[in-house]
Amino acid sequence: MALLTDIGTLALRALPPEMSHSVALNLLRNGFVPGAYVPPPPSLYVQICRIKFPSPLGLAAGFDKDAVALAGLYQLGFGFVEAGTVTPRPQAGNPRPRLFRLAADGALINSMGFNSGGLDTFARNVAHARESSLITGPLGVNIGANRDTEDFIADYVAGLERVAPLADYVTLNLSSPNTPGLRSLQEGEALRCLLGRMAETAAVLEKSPPLFIKLAPELSGAALAKCVAAAREFDVAGLILCNTTTARPATLRAPARSEQGGLSGAPLREPALAMMREIHNLTEGRLPLIGVGGIASAEDAYVRIRTGASLVQVYTGFIYHGPRLISDIHSGLAARLKADGFANIADAVGADA
Ligand SMILES: Cc1cc2nc3c(=O)[nH]c(=O)nc-3n(C[C@H](O)[C@H](O)[C@H](O)COP(=O)(O)O)c2cc1C
C-alpha cells in the first residue's frame, strides 16, 4: 500500500500544480484515502489550550480552504487540521497560474490570493462534517479578509462570529503576502486595534475558542517584540510561525524562482526556525507556538519542537512527499523522544532553548 501511495504522489506531480491539488482534494473528499488509519504512537499525545491533540503534527492552512475534505485528511493520520483561509464573501483569488513548483529547491511559490467559497459555504461544509462525525481530531479554522473589503477588521469580526461555534481554535491570518495591506495588521496600533475588537467580539459569543495569530517570517526585532506584547495583552492563545516569505534566497535554482507570491518549503526552514527561537525567547516559553515552514521530516519536526514549538504543521513537505510523510514523522518523533529519554512531546518542547 505504501508503494501505491508513493506512485499516486508521483502521478499527481505529473499534473500542473493547481490541477494536482484539486485532484488530490477531490480524491480525499470522495473517500479515496490510501491505507488504513494508523493511530499516532501514544507518546505523541499532547494537550494545548485544553485541546487534546492525538499528535502534534497538523496540516497547515491553505490546503483545504473550503473544508471540503476534512474526513479524508483526519483519516490520513494528521493530529489536527487547520482549514481555510476563509474570507467572509466568496472570492476567486488571483488569476492563474498562481501556484508554481520549485522541485529543485523543495519549494513552492503561490499567489493564490485567498480563493475562498466564503463563510456560508465553509460553515455548511464543517457543520455537515461534524453532524456526520467525520471530524475526528481538533479543527482549527483560519480566517482572513476579502481583498476588496473596506474594513479589514470588520471581516475578522464576521469570520470569528461565524466560525467560533465550529472550531476548536481560530487563527487570524495576518500574514498572507497575496492580499495587499493585510500584513500591516501585524504591527503596532493596527494589531492592538484588531485584537481589541476580537476580544469584544469573543466576550459576547456563547463559545469562544482560543485565538491564534499567524505571522510572517519577515517580522523581527522591535516589530516582533511589539506584536508578542500585544498578543499577551489581549490574551491571544498562541502564535503560528510562519506564513510564506516574499524573500528569494540567492540559493534558489528552479526556473520558477522569480514568480510572484509567497515562497514555502525547504528555503523557509532556517528563517522559520530562527523566528521560533526568537519568539520562544521573547515569550520565555509561556505562549504556545505552532511551528510551520519547511518541515519535511521527523528530524525537522523534532528540531522545531525542541526549539519551542508545541505543535507543528506541514504543507509543502506534504505536497512533495505525500501521505507517507505523516507516518514517517510520527514514528521518527516517537523514536527520537525515546532515545532522548522524554516520556512525551510536552517534555521535549523548548528543550534546546
Ligand atoms: C498553495 C499554498 C496556499 C496557502 N494558503 C494559505 C492560506 O490560505 N492561509 C494561510 O494561513 N496559509 C496559507 N499557506 C501557507 C502555509 O499554511 C504555510 O504557512 C507555509 O506554506 C509554510 O509551510 P510549508 O513550508 O510547510 O509549506 C499556503 C501555502 C501554500 C503553499
The ligand as a Gaussian input file, in Angstrom:
#p B3LYP/6-31G(d) Opt

LIG

0 1
 C       -0.539000      26.831000      -2.113000
 C       -0.489000      27.383000      -0.731000
 C       -1.601000      28.027000      -0.205000
 C       -1.561000      28.550000       1.085000
 N       -2.678000      29.155000       1.586000
 C       -2.669000      29.598000       2.860000
 C       -3.832000      30.155000       3.426000
 O       -4.896000      30.219000       2.805000
 N       -3.758000      30.612000       4.709000
 C       -2.615000      30.527000       5.463000
 O       -2.614000      30.936000       6.618000
 N       -1.502000      29.983000       4.939000
 C       -1.501000      29.520000       3.675000
 N       -0.375000      28.962000       3.161000
 C        0.858000      28.922000       3.979000
 C        1.037000      27.592000       4.692000
 O       -0.013000      27.352000       5.598000
 C        2.368000      27.583000       5.465000
 O        2.338000      28.582000       6.458000
 C        3.574000      27.823000       4.569000
 O        3.405000      27.201000       3.321000
 C        4.871000      27.341000       5.200000
 O        4.819000      25.950000       5.449000
 P        5.478000      24.855000       4.455000
 O        6.899000      25.276000       4.214000
 O        5.328000      23.541000       5.168000
 O        4.672000      24.906000       3.206000
 C       -0.385000      28.441000       1.858000
 C        0.731000      27.785000       1.331000
 C        0.694000      27.261000       0.056000
 C        1.917000      26.571000      -0.481000

